[in-house]
């Protein structure tokens, strides 16, 4: 689980990031990133009912994503210190290698 200051909770923050953030796409995830005036990076996860009708499955995927993203966000630093990131899952495949997709996102963010 991410610390409270690294979690994105408010609908307005999600909307702002989705509307005006830059996009990065992988096979199973869609990332929206936007610079904000916060002291630390914040992460929000969106998993629609298209992925699974069952909340148990959606929450399991959310927990897995947050677990994989935790080391990336706790060691963020640098020029992207105040980024707000929203992860959107695109495909319902539970067997996807999300760790490698998060690493690809990390490399993209460092180039930005």
N, C-alpha and C positions, 0 to 999 in steps of 0.2 A: 504494500500500500504506500502511496505517496504521502509525504507530510501535507498538512492542511494548506500551507502557503503555496504548495505546488499544484493544487487541485483547481480545476476550472469548474465552477458550480452554477453561475448565473446565466440565465437564458440570453441576456443582452450581450454578455461576453462571447458566448457561442455564436450568436448571430453576427456580431461584428467581425469575428475571425472568419466565419464562413463566407461573408459577403465581400470582404476586402483583403483577405489573406492570400498569400501566394500558395500555389498547389504543387504537390508532389505525389505521383501516382505509382503504386507498385501493383503486383498481380492481385493482391487481396486487401490492400489498405489504400486509403486516400488520406493524405496529410494536408492540413491547412495551417499555415504558419503566418503570424503577424507580430510585428514588434509592438510592445506595450511599454508603459512607464513603470511597470512593476519591478521590484528588486530581484525577483527570481523567475525562472521559467514556469509556466503553468500548463497543465495538460488536461484535456477533456476527451472523453471517448463517447462516440455515438455508434450504437449498434441497433439497426432497425429491425422490425419484425420480419423483413424479407430474409434476414439471415436465419432466424428461427422463430417460430411462433411461441416457443416455450421460454419464459423468463429465466428459468434455471440455466438453460444453455447460453442465452445472451449474457447473463451475469458471469458465467464461467469464462467465457471468451473475454469479457471486460477485465476480470481479475487477472487472467493470463497476460493480457496486453499491459496492464499496469505493472505487473511483476517484471515483465521484460523491459519496460520503459524506465523503471526506477533507477537503475545505475546510470543510464544516459542522462536523465534529468538531474540527478544529484551531482553529477560531474560536468554540468553544462558549461558554465563560465564563458569568458571571452566576449566577443562582440554581440552574441545573440543572447546575452544574459536575461533580458526582459521579454523574451519571446512567449507568445501564447500559441499553443499548438492544439489542434483538434484532430483526433484520429477518427476516421469513418471506415467501418468495415464494409467491404463491397461484396464479398462472396461467402456463401454459407459453408465453406469447406473447413471443418475443424482440424484437419490434418495439415493445414498450411504451416510452413516454416516461418512464423511471424518474427522470430529473432533476427533472421537474415534481412527481412524487410525493414526492421527498425534500424539495423546497421546501415542499410542503404540510405535511409532517411538521415541518419547522423552524418554520413559523408556529404549529403546534399546540403544540409544546414551549415556545415563547416565551409563549404564553397561559397555560400550565399553572402 
